[in-house]
Amino acid sequence: MKKLRYASDFFGHLFASRRAKKRLPSFKARLTDLQDCLGALNDIKVHQKLAPKPAAGKPGAKAARAQAFAIGVVSGRERSEIEPLLNAADKDARKFLHARPFWT
Protein backbone atom coordinates (compact mmCIF):
# COMPACT_ATOMS: atom_id res chain seq x y z
CA MET A 1 0.00 0.00 0.00
CA LYS A 2 2.79 2.37 0.92
CA LYS A 3 4.58 1.87 -2.39
CA LEU A 4 1.37 2.31 -4.36
CA ARG A 5 0.59 5.48 -2.44
CA TYR A 6 4.06 6.91 -3.02
CA ALA A 7 3.90 5.95 -6.69
CA SER A 8 0.54 7.66 -7.13
CA ASP A 9 1.92 10.76 -5.40
CA PHE A 10 5.01 10.75 -7.59
CA PHE A 11 3.49 9.80 -10.96
CA GLY A 12 -0.03 11.16 -10.53
CA HIS A 13 0.79 14.51 -12.08
CA LEU A 14 1.88 12.77 -15.31
CA PHE A 15 -1.73 11.88 -16.03
CA ALA A 16 -3.15 15.21 -17.09
CA SER A 17 -6.46 14.16 -18.60
CA ARG A 18 -9.64 15.55 -17.09
CA ARG A 19 -10.68 12.06 -16.02
CA ALA A 20 -7.35 11.42 -14.29
CA LYS A 21 -7.48 14.76 -12.47
CA LYS A 22 -10.98 13.91 -11.26
CA ARG A 23 -10.14 10.36 -10.12
CA LEU A 24 -6.74 10.95 -8.54
CA PRO A 25 -7.90 12.66 -5.31
CA SER A 26 -10.45 9.94 -4.58
CA PHE A 27 -7.96 7.18 -5.38
CA LYS A 28 -5.32 8.70 -3.11
CA ALA A 29 -7.80 9.35 -0.29
CA ARG A 30 -9.01 5.75 -0.29
CA LEU A 31 -5.45 4.50 -0.45
CA THR A 32 -4.44 6.79 2.42
CA ASP A 33 -7.30 5.59 4.62
CA LEU A 34 -6.37 1.95 4.04
CA GLN A 35 -2.66 2.58 4.59
CA ASP A 36 -3.38 4.42 7.84
CA CYS A 37 -5.37 1.48 9.24
CA LEU A 38 -2.78 -1.07 8.15
CA GLY A 39 -0.01 1.10 9.56
CA ALA A 40 -1.72 1.34 12.93
CA LEU A 41 -2.20 -2.43 13.02
CA ASN A 42 1.45 -2.93 12.12
CA ASP A 43 2.51 -0.57 14.92
CA ILE A 44 0.49 -2.60 17.41
CA LYS A 45 2.08 -5.83 16.18
CA VAL A 46 5.58 -4.37 16.53
CA HIS A 47 4.78 -3.07 20.03
CA GLN A 48 3.54 -6.52 21.05
CA LYS A 49 6.76 -8.06 19.80
CA LEU A 50 9.02 -5.52 21.51
CA ALA A 51 7.09 -5.04 24.78
CA PRO A 52 8.45 -8.05 26.71
CA LYS A 53 12.09 -7.08 26.14
CA PRO A 54 12.36 -4.05 28.50
CA ALA A 55 10.31 -5.82 31.18
CA ALA A 56 12.84 -8.66 31.22
CA GLY A 57 15.44 -6.37 32.85
CA LYS A 58 16.53 -6.43 36.48
CA PRO A 59 13.75 -7.91 38.58
CA GLY A 60 12.49 -5.68 41.33
CA ALA A 61 14.08 -2.48 40.11
CA LYS A 62 11.70 0.44 40.60
CA ALA A 63 12.25 1.71 37.06
CA ALA A 64 11.64 -1.78 35.63
CA ARG A 65 8.33 -2.05 37.50
CA ALA A 66 7.23 1.37 36.26
CA GLN A 67 8.24 0.46 32.73
CA ALA A 68 6.39 -2.87 32.90
CA PHE A 69 3.30 -1.04 34.16
CA ALA A 70 3.49 1.47 31.31
CA ILE A 71 3.91 -1.32 28.78
CA GLY A 72 0.85 -3.05 30.22
CA VAL A 73 -1.23 0.12 29.96
CA VAL A 74 -0.21 0.73 26.36
CA SER A 75 -0.67 -2.94 25.46
CA GLY A 76 -4.17 -2.99 26.95
CA ARG A 77 -5.16 0.17 25.12
CA GLU A 78 -3.79 -1.13 21.85
CA ARG A 79 -5.53 -4.50 22.22
CA SER A 80 -8.84 -2.67 22.47
CA GLU A 81 -8.04 -0.91 19.18
CA ILE A 82 -7.35 -4.06 17.14
CA GLU A 83 -10.94 -5.05 16.37
CA PRO A 84 -12.07 -1.54 15.34
CA LEU A 85 -8.94 -1.15 13.21
CA LEU A 86 -9.53 -4.50 11.51
CA ASN A 87 -13.12 -3.49 10.76
CA ALA A 88 -11.99 -0.11 9.44
CA ALA A 89 -9.28 -1.73 7.32
CA ASP A 90 -11.84 -4.14 5.86
CA LYS A 91 -14.19 -1.27 5.07
CA ASP A 92 -11.38 0.82 3.58
CA ALA A 93 -10.13 -2.14 1.52
CA ARG A 94 -13.60 -2.62 0.06
CA LYS A 95 -13.79 1.07 -0.80
CA PHE A 96 -10.35 0.94 -2.36
CA LEU A 97 -11.32 -2.07 -4.47
CA HIS A 98 -14.02 0.10 -6.02
CA ALA A 99 -11.72 3.07 -6.60
CA ARG A 100 -11.37 3.73 -10.26
CA PRO A 101 -7.76 3.88 -11.41
CA PHE A 102 -6.78 7.39 -12.37
CA TRP A 103 -4.38 6.21 -15.09
CA THR A 104 -7.04 4.70 -17.38
Biopython code that builds the backbone (N, CA, C, O; Angstrom):
import numpy as np
from Bio.PDB.StructureBuilder import StructureBuilder

atoms = [
    (1, "MET", "N", (0.816, -1.179, 0.000)),
    (1, "MET", "CA", (0.000, 0.000, 0.000)),
    (1, "MET", "C", (0.873, 1.261, 0.000)),
    (1, "MET", "O", (0.604, 2.236, -0.702)),
    (2, "LYS", "N", (1.920, 1.197, 0.811)),
    (2, "LYS", "CA", (2.788, 2.372, 0.917)),
    (2, "LYS", "C", (3.432, 2.683, -0.433)),
    (2, "LYS", "O", (3.478, 3.838, -0.855)),
    (3, "LYS", "N", (3.926, 1.646, -1.105)),
    (3, "LYS", "CA", (4.581, 1.866, -2.390)),
    (3, "LYS", "C", (3.602, 2.367, -3.435)),
    (3, "LYS", "O", (3.945, 3.225, -4.249)),
    (4, "LEU", "N", (2.388, 1.842, -3.420)),
    (4, "LEU", "CA", (1.375, 2.311, -4.359)),
    (4, "LEU", "C", (1.005, 3.761, -4.070)),
    (4, "LEU", "O", (0.807, 4.554, -4.991)),
    (5, "ARG", "N", (0.916, 4.097, -2.804)),
    (5, "ARG", "CA", (0.591, 5.485, -2.441)),
    (5, "ARG", "C", (1.703, 6.430, -2.884)),
    (5, "ARG", "O", (1.434, 7.482, -3.465)),
    (6, "TYR", "N", (2.945, 6.057, -2.611)),
    (6, "TYR", "CA", (4.060, 6.905, -3.018)),
    (6, "TYR", "C", (4.137, 7.019, -4.537)),
    (6, "TYR", "O", (4.426, 8.089, -5.072)),
    (7, "ALA", "N", (3.879, 5.916, -5.224)),
    (7, "ALA", "CA", (3.905, 5.946, -6.690)),
    (7, "ALA", "C", (2.806, 6.843, -7.239)),
    (7, "ALA", "O", (3.032, 7.580, -8.199)),
    (8, "SER", "N", (1.627, 6.790, -6.645)),
    (8, "SER", "CA", (0.543, 7.658, -7.131)),
    (8, "SER", "C", (0.843, 9.123, -6.821)),
    (8, "SER", "O", (0.477, 10.006, -7.596)),
    (9, "ASP", "N", (1.503, 9.386, -5.699)),
    (9, "ASP", "CA", (1.918, 10.757, -5.400)),
    (9, "ASP", "C", (2.958, 11.243, -6.411)),
    (9, "ASP", "O", (2.895, 12.375, -6.889)),
    (10, "PHE", "N", (3.907, 10.373, -6.724)),
    (10, "PHE", "CA", (5.010, 10.750, -7.593)),
    (10, "PHE", "C", (4.585, 10.852, -9.062)),
    (10, "PHE", "O", (4.939, 11.810, -9.749)),
    (11, "PHE", "N", (3.823, 9.856, -9.540)),
    (11, "PHE", "CA", (3.488, 9.797, -10.955)),
    (11, "PHE", "C", (2.124, 10.394, -11.292)),
    (11, "PHE", "O", (1.806, 10.588, -12.466)),
    (12, "GLY", "N", (1.319, 10.686, -10.278)),
    (12, "GLY", "CA", (-0.032, 11.161, -10.528)),
    (12, "GLY", "C", (-0.108, 12.370, -11.424)),
    (12, "GLY", "O", (-1.017, 12.479, -12.247)),
    (13, "HIS", "N", (0.833, 13.278, -11.278)),
    (13, "HIS", "CA", (0.793, 14.510, -12.076)),
    (13, "HIS", "C", (1.075, 14.262, -13.554)),
    (13, "HIS", "O", (0.809, 15.136, -14.379)),
    (14, "LEU", "N", (1.611, 13.087, -13.910)),
    (14, "LEU", "CA", (1.878, 12.768, -15.312)),
    (14, "LEU", "C", (0.600, 12.477, -16.092)),
    (14, "LEU", "O", (0.593, 12.522, -17.322)),
    (15, "PHE", "N", (-0.457, 12.187, -15.389)),
    (15, "PHE", "CA", (-1.734, 11.879, -16.026)),
    (15, "PHE", "C", (-2.584, 13.141, -15.975)),
    (15, "PHE", "O", (-3.229, 13.438, -14.970)),
    (16, "ALA", "N", (-2.568, 13.871, -17.078)),
    (16, "ALA", "CA", (-3.154, 15.208, -17.088)),
    (16, "ALA", "C", (-4.563, 15.260, -17.673)),
    (16, "ALA", "O", (-5.137, 16.342, -17.797)),
    (17, "SER", "N", (-5.122, 14.119, -18.031)),
    (17, "SER", "CA", (-6.464, 14.157, -18.598)),
    (17, "SER", "C", (-7.471, 14.619, -17.550)),
    (17, "SER", "O", (-7.210, 14.545, -16.350)),
    (18, "ARG", "N", (-8.595, 15.084, -18.002)),
    (18, "ARG", "CA", (-9.644, 15.546, -17.092)),
    (18, "ARG", "C", (-10.117, 14.404, -16.196)),
    (18, "ARG", "O", (-10.364, 14.597, -15.006)),
    (19, "ARG", "N", (-10.239, 13.227, -16.776)),
    (19, "ARG", "CA", (-10.679, 12.056, -16.023)),
    (19, "ARG", "C", (-9.673, 11.720, -14.922)),
    (19, "ARG", "O", (-10.054, 11.451, -13.783)),
    (20, "ALA", "N", (-8.391, 11.740, -15.273)),
    (20, "ALA", "CA", (-7.350, 11.420, -14.289)),
    (20, "ALA", "C", (-7.348, 12.439, -13.159)),
    (20, "ALA", "O", (-7.236, 12.070, -11.990)),
    (21, "LYS", "N", (-7.471, 13.706, -13.497)),
    (21, "LYS", "CA", (-7.483, 14.756, -12.466)),
    (21, "LYS", "C", (-8.686, 14.619, -11.543)),
    (21, "LYS", "O", (-8.616, 14.978, -10.367)),
    (22, "LYS", "N", (-9.779, 14.105, -12.071)),
    (22, "LYS", "CA", (-10.980, 13.909, -11.258)),
    (22, "LYS", "C", (-10.842, 12.676, -10.351)),
    (22, "LYS", "O", (-11.281, 12.697, -9.201)),
    (23, "ARG", "N", (-10.240, 11.620, -10.868)),
    (23, "ARG", "CA", (-10.143, 10.358, -10.122)),
    (23, "ARG", "C", (-9.000, 10.329, -9.113)),
    (23, "ARG", "O", (-9.105, 9.655, -8.088)),
    (24, "LEU", "N", (-7.928, 11.036, -9.379)),
    (24, "LEU", "CA", (-6.737, 10.954, -8.542)),
    (24, "LEU", "C", (-6.996, 11.285, -7.071)),
    (24, "LEU", "O", (-6.552, 10.525, -6.211)),
    (25, "PRO", "N", (-7.687, 12.373, -6.734)),
    (25, "PRO", "CA", (-7.901, 12.662, -5.310)),
    (25, "PRO", "C", (-8.671, 11.564, -4.570)),
    (25, "PRO", "O", (-8.344, 11.235, -3.430)),
    (26, "SER", "N", (-9.676, 11.008, -5.211)),
    (26, "SER", "CA", (-10.450, 9.935, -4.583)),
    (26, "SER", "C", (-9.600, 8.681, -4.419)),
    (26, "SER", "O", (-9.648, 8.029, -3.377)),
    (27, "PHE", "N", (-8.834, 8.347, -5.432)),
    (27, "PHE", "CA", (-7.957, 7.177, -5.380)),
    (27, "PHE", "C", (-6.971, 7.317, -4.234)),
    (27, "PHE", "O", (-6.799, 6.393, -3.439)),
    (28, "LYS", "N", (-6.325, 8.472, -4.150)),
    (28, "LYS", "CA", (-5.321, 8.699, -3.108)),
    (28, "LYS", "C", (-5.952, 8.734, -1.719)),
    (28, "LYS", "O", (-5.353, 8.248, -0.759)),
    (29, "ALA", "N", (-7.135, 9.295, -1.599)),
    (29, "ALA", "CA", (-7.801, 9.351, -0.292)),
    (29, "ALA", "C", (-8.150, 7.951, 0.198)),
    (29, "ALA", "O", (-7.946, 7.633, 1.370)),
    (30, "ARG", "N", (-8.667, 7.122, -0.683)),
    (30, "ARG", "CA", (-9.009, 5.748, -0.290)),
    (30, "ARG", "C", (-7.759, 4.955, 0.059)),
    (30, "ARG", "O", (-7.750, 4.169, 1.006)),
    (31, "LEU", "N", (-6.720, 5.169, -0.707)),
    (31, "LEU", "CA", (-5.453, 4.497, -0.448)),
    (31, "LEU", "C", (-4.864, 4.958, 0.885)),
    (31, "LEU", "O", (-4.343, 4.144, 1.647)),
    (32, "THR", "N", (-4.942, 6.235, 1.162)),
    (32, "THR", "CA", (-4.435, 6.789, 2.417)),
    (32, "THR", "C", (-5.185, 6.217, 3.606)),
    (32, "THR", "O", (-4.566, 5.841, 4.602)),
    (33, "ASP", "N", (-6.503, 6.144, 3.522)),
    (33, "ASP", "CA", (-7.299, 5.587, 4.620)),
    (33, "ASP", "C", (-6.895, 4.145, 4.914)),
    (33, "ASP", "O", (-6.718, 3.765, 6.071)),
    (34, "LEU", "N", (-6.752, 3.353, 3.867)),
    (34, "LEU", "CA", (-6.367, 1.950, 4.045)),
    (34, "LEU", "C", (-4.956, 1.848, 4.614)),
    (34, "LEU", "O", (-4.713, 1.056, 5.524)),
    (35, "GLN", "N", (-4.033, 2.632, 4.093)),
    (35, "GLN", "CA", (-2.662, 2.583, 4.586)),
    (35, "GLN", "C", (-2.592, 3.007, 6.049)),
    (35, "GLN", "O", (-1.817, 2.434, 6.815)),
    (36, "ASP", "N", (-3.369, 3.979, 6.443)),
    (36, "ASP", "CA", (-3.381, 4.421, 7.845)),
    (36, "ASP", "C", (-3.828, 3.300, 8.779)),
    (36, "ASP", "O", (-3.215, 3.081, 9.824)),
    (37, "CYS", "N", (-4.883, 2.599, 8.409)),
    (37, "CYS", "CA", (-5.366, 1.480, 9.236)),
    (37, "CYS", "C", (-4.331, 0.364, 9.313)),
    (37, "CYS", "O", (-4.039, -0.154, 10.390)),
    (38, "LEU", "N", (-3.784, 0.003, 8.163)),
    (38, "LEU", "CA", (-2.783, -1.065, 8.147)),
    (38, "LEU", "C", (-1.522, -0.650, 8.911)),
    (38, "LEU", "O", (-0.896, -1.477, 9.573)),
    (39, "GLY", "N", (-1.157, 0.610, 8.821)),
    (39, "GLY", "CA", (-0.006, 1.104, 9.564)),
    (39, "GLY", "C", (-0.219, 1.039, 11.061)),
    (39, "GLY", "O", (0.684, 0.662, 11.807)),
    (40, "ALA", "N", (-1.411, 1.406, 11.501)),
    (40, "ALA", "CA", (-1.724, 1.341, 12.935)),
    (40, "ALA", "C", (-1.700, -0.105, 13.427)),
    (40, "ALA", "O", (-1.193, -0.384, 14.513)),
    (41, "LEU", "N", (-2.243, -1.014, 12.638)),
    (41, "LEU", "CA", (-2.202, -2.432, 13.016)),
    (41, "LEU", "C", (-0.764, -2.946, 13.056)),
    (41, "LEU", "O", (-0.409, -3.726, 13.940)),
    (42, "ASN", "N", (0.046, -2.524, 12.126)),
    (42, "ASN", "CA", (1.453, -2.928, 12.123)),
    (42, "ASN", "C", (2.175, -2.380, 13.351)),
    (42, "ASN", "O", (2.982, -3.086, 13.957)),
    (43, "ASP", "N", (1.899, -1.145, 13.720)),
    (43, "ASP", "CA", (2.510, -0.566, 14.919)),
    (43, "ASP", "C", (2.171, -1.386, 16.163)),
    (43, "ASP", "O", (3.031, -1.639, 17.006)),
    (44, "ILE", "N", (0.918, -1.792, 16.263)),
    (44, "ILE", "CA", (0.495, -2.604, 17.412)),
    (44, "ILE", "C", (1.250, -3.926, 17.424)),
    (44, "ILE", "O", (1.715, -4.372, 18.474)),
    (45, "LYS", "N", (1.370, -4.546, 16.266)),
    (45, "LYS", "CA", (2.085, -5.828, 16.178)),
    (45, "LYS", "C", (3.544, -5.668, 16.598)),
    (45, "LYS", "O", (4.073, -6.511, 17.323)),
    (46, "VAL", "N", (4.189, -4.612, 16.159)),
    (46, "VAL", "CA", (5.584, -4.370, 16.529)),
    (46, "VAL", "C", (5.693, -4.112, 18.031)),
    (46, "VAL", "O", (6.607, -4.618, 18.682)),
    (47, "HIS", "N", (4.765, -3.330, 18.583)),
    (47, "HIS", "CA", (4.779, -3.070, 20.027)),
    (47, "HIS", "C", (4.628, -4.363, 20.822)),
    (47, "HIS", "O", (5.303, -4.556, 21.834)),
    (48, "GLN", "N", (3.736, -5.253, 20.361)),
    (48, "GLN", "CA", (3.539, -6.525, 21.048)),
    (48, "GLN", "C", (4.809, -7.372, 21.022)),
    (48, "GLN", "O", (5.117, -8.080, 21.981)),
    (49, "LYS", "N", (5.532, -7.288, 19.925)),
    (49, "LYS", "CA", (6.761, -8.064, 19.797)),
    (49, "LYS", "C", (7.873, -7.491, 20.675)),
    (49, "LYS", "O", (8.657, -8.241, 21.257)),
    (50, "LEU", "N", (7.940, -6.170, 20.768)),
    (50, "LEU", "CA", (9.023, -5.522, 21.514)),
    (50, "LEU", "C", (8.741, -5.350, 23.004)),
    (50, "LEU", "O", (9.673, -5.217, 23.797)),
    (51, "ALA", "N", (7.476, -5.352, 23.390)),
    (51, "ALA", "CA", (7.095, -5.042, 24.777)),
    (51, "ALA", "C", (7.751, -5.932, 25.829)),
    (51, "ALA", "O", (8.177, -5.402, 26.856)),
    (52, "PRO", "N", (7.860, -7.229, 25.647)),
    (52, "PRO", "CA", (8.447, -8.055, 26.708)),
    (52, "PRO", "C", (9.932, -7.786, 26.962)),
    (52, "PRO", "O", (10.424, -8.086, 28.050)),
    (53, "LYS", "N", (10.646, -7.239, 26.005)),
    (53, "LYS", "CA", (12.091, -7.076, 26.137)),
    (53, "LYS", "C", (12.491, -6.137, 27.278)),
    (53, "LYS", "O", (13.321, -6.533, 28.097)),
    (54, "PRO", "N", (11.954, -4.919, 27.384)),
    (54, "PRO", "CA", (12.359, -4.052, 28.501)),
    (54, "PRO", "C", (11.936, -4.609, 29.863)),
    (54, "PRO", "O", (12.637, -4.420, 30.857)),
    (55, "ALA", "N", (10.808, -5.285, 29.907)),
    (55, "ALA", "CA", (10.309, -5.820, 31.177)),
    (55, "ALA", "C", (11.158, -6.981, 31.689)),
    (55, "ALA", "O", (11.040, -7.368, 32.851)),
    (56, "ALA", "N", (12.000, -7.531, 30.841)),
    (56, "ALA", "CA", (12.843, -8.664, 31.225)),
    (56, "ALA", "C", (14.144, -8.206, 31.883)),
    (56, "ALA", "O", (15.057, -9.007, 32.079)),
    (57, "GLY", "N", (14.228, -6.917, 32.224)),
    (57, "GLY", "CA", (15.437, -6.366, 32.851)),
    (57, "GLY", "C", (15.596, -6.849, 34.282)),
    (57, "GLY", "O", (15.106, -7.920, 34.638)),
    (58, "LYS", "N", (16.271, -6.071, 35.092)),
    (58, "LYS", "CA", (16.534, -6.432, 36.481)),
    (58, "LYS", "C", (15.229, -6.574, 37.252)),
    (58, "LYS", "O", (14.449, -5.624, 37.328)),
    (59, "PRO", "N", (14.985, -7.740, 37.821)),
    (59, "PRO", "CA", (13.748, -7.911, 38.579)),
    (59, "PRO", "C", (13.762, -7.053, 39.840)),
    (59, "PRO", "O", (14.773, -6.958, 40.535)),
    (60, "GLY", "N", (12.644, -6.444, 40.111)),
    (60, "GLY", "CA", (12.487, -5.684, 41.330)),
    (60, "GLY", "C", (12.948, -4.246, 41.251)),
    (60, "GLY", "O", (12.655, -3.469, 42.160)),
    (61, "ALA", "N", (13.645, -3.863, 40.221)),
    (61, "ALA", "CA", (14.078, -2.478, 40.105)),
    (61, "ALA", "C", (12.846, -1.591, 39.927)),
    (61, "ALA", "O", (11.927, -1.915, 39.174)),
    (62, "LYS", "N", (12.854, -0.466, 40.637)),
    (62, "LYS", "CA", (11.700, 0.437, 40.603)),
    (62, "LYS", "C", (11.406, 0.907, 39.175)),
    (62, "LYS", "O", (10.248, 0.952, 38.761)),
    (63, "ALA", "N", (12.438, 1.250, 38.436)),
    (63, "ALA", "CA", (12.246, 1.705, 37.055)),
    (63, "ALA", "C", (11.675, 0.591, 36.185)),
    (63, "ALA", "O", (10.831, 0.841, 35.325)),
    (64, "ALA", "N", (12.136, -0.644, 36.411)),
    (64, "ALA", "CA", (11.641, -1.777, 35.629)),
    (64, "ALA", "C", (10.164, -2.017, 35.902)),
    (64, "ALA", "O", (9.399, -2.325, 34.989)),
    (65, "ARG", "N", (9.763, -1.874, 37.170)),
    (65, "ARG", "CA", (8.333, -2.054, 37.500)),
    (65, "ARG", "C", (7.498, -0.962, 36.851)),
    (65, "ARG", "O", (6.424, -1.242, 36.319)),
    (66, "ALA", "N", (7.968, 0.262, 36.886)),
    (66, "ALA", "CA", (7.234, 1.367, 36.262)),
    (66, "ALA", "C", (7.144, 1.169, 34.760)),
    (66, "ALA", "O", (6.106, 1.433, 34.153)),
    (67, "GLN", "N", (8.229, 0.706, 34.164)),
    (67, "GLN", "CA", (8.245, 0.459, 32.729)),
    (67, "GLN", "C", (7.293, -0.682, 32.370)),
    (67, "GLN", "O", (6.566, -0.590, 31.381)),
    (68, "ALA", "N", (7.291, -1.742, 33.153)),
    (68, "ALA", "CA", (6.385, -2.867, 32.903)),
    (68, "ALA", "C", (4.935, -2.424, 33.027)),
    (68, "ALA", "O", (4.081, -2.854, 32.252)),
    (69, "PHE", "N", (4.657, -1.560, 34.007)),
    (69, "PHE", "CA", (3.299, -1.045, 34.164)),
    (69, "PHE", "C", (2.893, -0.230, 32.938)),
    (69, "PHE", "O", (1.790, -0.390, 32.416)),
    (70, "ALA", "N", (3.785, 0.641, 32.485)),
    (70, "ALA", "CA", (3.492, 1.474, 31.309)),
    (70, "ALA", "C", (3.257, 0.615, 30.070)),
    (70, "ALA", "O", (2.352, 0.883, 29.279)),
    (71, "ILE", "N", (4.075, -0.412, 29.912)),
    (71, "ILE", "CA", (3.911, -1.323, 28.778)),
    (71, "ILE", "C", (2.557, -2.017, 28.853)),
    (71, "ILE", "O", (1.887, -2.192, 27.836)),
    (72, "GLY", "N", (2.155, -2.410, 30.056)),
    (72, "GLY", "CA", (0.851, -3.046, 30.223)),
    (72, "GLY", "C", (-0.298, -2.119, 29.879)),
    (72, "GLY", "O", (-1.279, -2.541, 29.266)),
    (73, "VAL", "N", (-0.184, -0.863, 30.268)),
    (73, "VAL", "CA", (-1.234, 0.120, 29.958)),
    (73, "VAL", "C", (-1.343, 0.309, 28.449)),
    (73, "VAL", "O", (-2.437, 0.267, 27.886)),
    (74, "VAL", "N", (-0.212, 0.516, 27.809)),
    (74, "VAL", "CA", (-0.209, 0.727, 26.358)),
    (74, "VAL", "C", (-0.715, -0.520, 25.648)),
    (74, "VAL", "O", (-1.510, -0.427, 24.713)),
    (75, "SER", "N", (-0.259, -1.677, 26.087)),
    (75, "SER", "CA", (-0.674, -2.937, 25.464)),
    (75, "SER", "C", (-2.185, -3.139, 25.582)),
    (75, "SER", "O", (-2.840, -3.543, 24.621)),
    (76, "GLY", "N", (-2.730, -2.857, 26.756)),
    (76, "GLY", "CA", (-4.170, -2.992, 26.949)),
    (76, "GLY", "C", (-4.957, -2.040, 26.071)),
    (76, "GLY", "O", (-5.981, -2.414, 25.500)),
    (77, "ARG", "N", (-4.480, -0.811, 25.962)),
    (77, "ARG", "CA", (-5.156, 0.168, 25.118)),
    (77, "ARG", "C", (-5.107, -0.268, 23.663)),
    (77, "ARG", "O", (-6.105, -0.197, 22.946)),
    (78, "GLU", "N", (-3.942, -0.715, 23.240)),
    (78, "GLU", "CA", (-3.795, -1.132, 21.847)),
    (78, "GLU", "C", (-4.615, -2.378, 21.532)),
    (78, "GLU", "O", (-5.159, -2.495, 20.434)),
    (79, "ARG", "N", (-4.709, -3.298, 22.467)),
    (79, "ARG", "CA", (-5.532, -4.499, 22.223)),
    (79, "ARG", "C", (-6.994, -4.122, 21.983)),
    (79, "ARG", "O", (-7.685, -4.760, 21.189)),
    (80, "SER", "N", (-7.453, -3.093, 22.666)),
    (80, "SER", "CA", (-8.841, -2.667, 22.466)),
    (80, "SER", "C", (-9.037, -1.981, 21.115)),
    (80, "SER", "O", (-10.170, -1.822, 20.659)),
    (81, "GLU", "N", (-7.952, -1.579, 20.478)),
    (81, "GLU", "CA", (-8.041, -0.914, 19.176)),
    (81, "GLU", "C", (-7.975, -1.881, 18.000)),
    (81, "GLU", "O", (-8.298, -1.503, 16.874)),
    (82, "ILE", "N", (-7.564, -3.117, 18.242)),
    (82, "ILE", "CA", (-7.349, -4.057, 17.142)),
    (82, "ILE", "C", (-8.635, -4.333, 16.367)),
    (82, "ILE", "O", (-8.659, -4.207, 15.143)),
    (83, "GLU", "N", (-9.684, -4.703, 17.057)),
    (83, "GLU", "CA", (-10.941, -5.053, 16.368)),
    (83, "GLU", "C", (-11.503, -3.876, 15.563)),
    (83, "GLU", "O", (-11.858, -4.060, 14.398)),
    (84, "PRO", "N", (-11.595, -2.668, 16.145)),
    (84, "PRO", "CA", (-12.068, -1.540, 15.338)),
    (84, "PRO", "C", (-11.160, -1.236, 14.144)),
    (84, "PRO", "O", (-11.644, -0.871, 13.072)),
    (85, "LEU", "N", (-9.850, -1.386, 14.328)),
    (85, "LEU", "CA", (-8.937, -1.145, 13.206)),
    (85, "LEU", "C", (-9.096, -2.198, 12.116)),
    (85, "LEU", "O", (-9.037, -1.876, 10.929)),
    (86, "LEU", "N", (-9.295, -3.452, 12.508)),
    (86, "LEU", "CA", (-9.535, -4.500, 11.513)),
    (86, "LEU", "C", (-10.815, -4.228, 10.739)),
    (86, "LEU", "O", (-10.856, -4.395, 9.520)),
    (87, "ASN", "N", (-11.852, -3.812, 11.438)),
    (87, "ASN", "CA", (-13.116, -3.488, 10.765)),
    (87, "ASN", "C", (-12.944, -2.301, 9.823)),
    (87, "ASN", "O", (-13.454, -2.312, 8.702)),
    (88, "ALA", "N", (-12.227, -1.284, 10.279)),
    (88, "ALA", "CA", (-11.990, -0.110, 9.442)),
    (88, "ALA", "C", (-11.135, -0.467, 8.228)),
    (88, "ALA", "O", (-11.387, 0.017, 7.124)),
    (89, "ALA", "N", (-10.127, -1.310, 8.431)),
    (89, "ALA", "CA", (-9.281, -1.733, 7.316)),
    (89, "ALA", "C", (-10.090, -2.524, 6.292)),
    (89, "ALA", "O", (-9.906, -2.354, 5.087)),
    (90, "ASP", "N", (-10.980, -3.383, 6.768)),
    (90, "ASP", "CA", (-11.843, -4.143, 5.862)),
    (90, "ASP", "C", (-12.735, -3.199, 5.060)),
    (90, "ASP", "O", (-12.872, -3.342, 3.845)),
    (91, "LYS", "N", (-13.328, -2.250, 5.740)),
    (91, "LYS", "CA", (-14.189, -1.266, 5.072)),
    (91, "LYS", "C", (-13.392, -0.440, 4.061)),
    (91, "LYS", "O", (-13.839, -0.224, 2.935)),
    (92, "ASP", "N", (-12.215, 0.014, 4.473)),
    (92, "ASP", "CA", (-11.385, 0.820, 3.580)),
    (92, "ASP", "C", (-10.878, 0.005, 2.394)),
    (92, "ASP", "O", (-10.763, 0.530, 1.287)),
    (93, "ALA", "N", (-10.575, -1.273, 2.615)),
    (93, "ALA", "CA", (-10.130, -2.135, 1.517)),
    (93, "ALA", "C", (-11.247, -2.322, 0.499)),
    (93, "ALA", "O", (-11.004, -2.316, -0.707)),
    (94, "ARG", "N", (-12.461, -2.487, 0.985)),
    (94, "ARG", "CA", (-13.603, -2.623, 0.063)),
    (94, "ARG", "C", (-13.810, -1.352, -0.737)),
    (94, "ARG", "O", (-14.095, -1.410, -1.933)),
    (95, "LYS", "N", (-13.670, -0.202, -0.090)),
    (95, "LYS", "CA", (-13.788, 1.071, -0.800)),
    (95, "LYS", "C", (-12.679, 1.205, -1.839)),
    (95, "LYS", "O", (-12.910, 1.648, -2.964)),
    (96, "PHE", "N", (-11.477, 0.816, -1.441)),
    (96, "PHE", "CA", (-10.348, 0.935, -2.360)),
    (96, "PHE", "C", (-10.528, 0.013, -3.566)),
    (96, "PHE", "O", (-10.159, 0.376, -4.683)),
    (97, "LEU", "N", (-11.082, -1.155, -3.351)),
    (97, "LEU", "CA", (-11.322, -2.068, -4.472)),
    (97, "LEU", "C", (-12.236, -1.450, -5.523)),
    (97, "LEU", "O", (-12.158, -1.792, -6.703)),
    (98, "HIS", "N", (-13.093, -0.550, -5.092)),
    (98, "HIS", "CA", (-14.023, 0.096, -6.018)),
    (98, "HIS", "C", (-13.499, 1.432, -6.541)),
    (98, "HIS", "O", (-14.166, 2.096, -7.335)),
    (99, "ALA", "N", (-12.311, 1.823, -6.097)),
    (99, "ALA", "CA", (-11.719, 3.071, -6.602)),
    (99, "ALA", "C", (-11.343, 2.869, -8.068)),
    (99, "ALA", "O", (-10.743, 1.863, -8.445)),
    (100, "ARG", "N", (-11.702, 3.822, -8.852)),
    (100, "ARG", "CA", (-11.370, 3.727, -10.262)),
    (100, "ARG", "C", (-9.953, 4.230, -10.470)),
    (100, "ARG", "O", (-9.599, 5.310, -9.998)),
    (101, "PRO", "N", (-9.140, 3.453, -11.174)),
    (101, "PRO", "CA", (-7.761, 3.878, -11.413)),
    (101, "PRO", "C", (-7.720, 5.217, -12.161)),
    (101, "PRO", "O", (-8.483, 5.436, -13.102)),
    (102, "PHE", "N", (-6.847, 6.081, -11.742)),
    (102, "PHE", "CA", (-6.775, 7.389, -12.371)),
    (102, "PHE", "C", (-5.999, 7.349, -13.690)),
    (102, "PHE", "O", (-6.096, 8.276, -14.493)),
    (103, "TRP", "N", (-5.231, 6.283, -13.916)),
    (103, "TRP", "CA", (-4.375, 6.211, -15.090)),
    (103, "TRP", "C", (-5.065, 5.641, -16.312)),
    (103, "TRP", "O", (-4.443, 5.551, -17.371)),
    (104, "THR", "N", (-6.334, 5.251, -16.207)),
    (104, "THR", "CA", (-7.038, 4.699, -17.380)),
    (104, "THR", "C", (-7.956, 5.711, -17.992)),
    (104, "THR", "O", (-8.624, 5.419, -18.984)),
]
sb = StructureBuilder()
sb.init_structure("model")
sb.init_model(0)
sb.init_chain("A")
sb.init_seg("    ")
for serial, (resi, resn, name, xyz) in enumerate(atoms, 1):
    if name == "N":
        sb.init_residue(resn, " ", resi, " ")
    sb.init_atom(name, np.array(xyz, "f"), 0.0, 1.0, " ", f" {name:<3s}", serial, name[0])
structure = sb.get_structure()
